[in-house]
Amino acid sequence: MKKIILSIAMFAIAMALLIAVILPLAEHGRENGQKVEIQMDSVDTKVSSLSTAITR
């Protein structure tokens, strides 16, 4: 019985850690990744417009 209670307590701690720490960090990383992708698209567009203006 003691092992079952200990297992349930450890599972509860693991789930709390997952919900409180890991999921918010993953969401933050996804948001930053999307921002960087948009910025890179903007830079690529600007560089492409410069390269077409230079060619003759």
Rosetta blueprint (number, residue, H / E / L):
1 M L
2 K H
3 K H
4 I H
5 I H
6 L H
7 S H
8 I H
9 A H
10 M H
11 F H
12 A H
13 I H
14 A H
15 M H
16 A H
17 L H
18 L H
19 I H
20 A H
21 V H
22 I H
23 L H
24 P H
25 L H
26 A H
27 E H
28 H H
29 G H
30 R H
31 E H
32 N H
33 G H
34 Q H
35 K H
36 V H
37 E H
38 I H
39 Q H
40 M H
41 D H
42 S H
43 V H
44 D H
45 T H
46 K H
47 V H
48 S H
49 S H
50 L H
51 S H
52 T H
53 A H
54 I H
55 T L
56 R L
